[in-house]
Every structure is written in C-alpha cells, then in structure tokens.
C-alpha cells in the first residue's frame, strides 16, 4: 500500500524500490512491475474523504541479476 498519491504509478510501470532499513539489506534495489492499481475513496462524516491507492507489485529480474542465473534457476516445474 502506498500512502502518497502517486498518479504516475499505473499498470505496467516498472520502478525500483531501494531498501533503507538497517538489517534488511540496506541499499539493495529491487525492480517491480505494477500488476494492478486499485483506487478507493473513503467517505467520512461531513464533506471529508480520503483517497487510498493499493498497488499490487510483481518483482522483475534486473539485467545485472540475469547474468547470475544458472540453468537450475530457469527450470520450470
């Protein structure tokens, strides 16, 4: 779930997420493709509402990682 309103994130877009948490591979980058975007408007009492955007991400292989693959990694069960 992405808290910010990110209108440029549409289905099919590929972007990178950089890990910034200590102890979780800080500095590593992972590429994701947006598989689905669901926008929800929450209504509250009065004239107030909130836009919630849920984004389903699918990891994709980076070109640098593909060179490290072995034939066993590509074997489909």
C-alpha positions in Angstrom: 0.0 0.0 0.0 1.4 3.4 -0.9 0.4 6.2 1.3 1.3 9.1 -1.0 -0.8 9.9 -4.1 1.4 8.7 -6.9 -0.5 9.2 -10.1 2.4 8.1 -12.3 2.1 4.6 -10.9 -0.1 2.8 -13.5 -0.4 -0.8 -14.5 2.7 -2.0 -16.5 5.0 0.6 -15.0 8.4 -0.7 -13.8 10.1 1.1 -10.9 12.8 0.3 -8.3 12.5 0.1 -4.5 15.6 0.9 -2.5 15.8 -0.8 0.9 16.6 1.7 3.5 16.0 -0.3 6.7 19.1 -1.4 8.7 19.4 -5.1 8.9 17.2 -5.7 5.8 19.8 -5.4 3.1 20.1 -1.6 3.3 21.0 -0.1 -0.1 19.8 -3.0 -2.2 17.5 -2.3 -5.1 14.6 -4.4 -6.3 12.7 -3.9 -9.5 8.9 -4.2 -9.6 6.2 -4.1 -12.2 2.8 -2.7 -11.3 0.3 -5.6 -11.9 -2.8 -3.8 -10.6 -3.8 -0.5 -9.2 -7.0 -0.2 -7.1 -8.2 3.3 -6.0 -10.6 3.5 -3.1 -12.3 6.7 -1.9 -13.2 6.5 1.8 -16.1 8.8 2.8 -16.4 10.2 6.3 -19.0 12.4 8.0 -19.4 15.8 6.5 -17.6 16.8 3.4 -14.4 14.8 4.0 -12.9 11.9 2.2 -9.6 10.1 1.7 -8.1 8.5 -1.4 -6.4 5.2 -0.8 -4.4 3.7 -3.6 -3.5 0.0 -3.4 -0.8 -1.2 -5.7 -0.1 -4.9 -6.5 3.6 -5.3 -7.3 5.4 -8.2 -9.1 9.2 -8.5 -8.8 11.1 -8.5 -12.1 14.6 -9.5 -12.7 17.2 -6.8 -13.2 19.6 -7.1 -16.1 22.5 -7.4 -13.6 20.8 -10.3 -11.9 20.0 -12.2 -15.0 23.8 -12.8 -15.7 24.0 -14.5 -12.3 21.3 -17.1 -13.1 22.1 -20.8 -13.6 20.1 -23.3 -15.7 18.5 -24.6 -12.5 17.1 -21.2 -11.7 15.4 -21.1 -15.1 13.9 -24.7 -14.9 10.1 -24.5 -14.8 8.4 -27.2 -12.7 
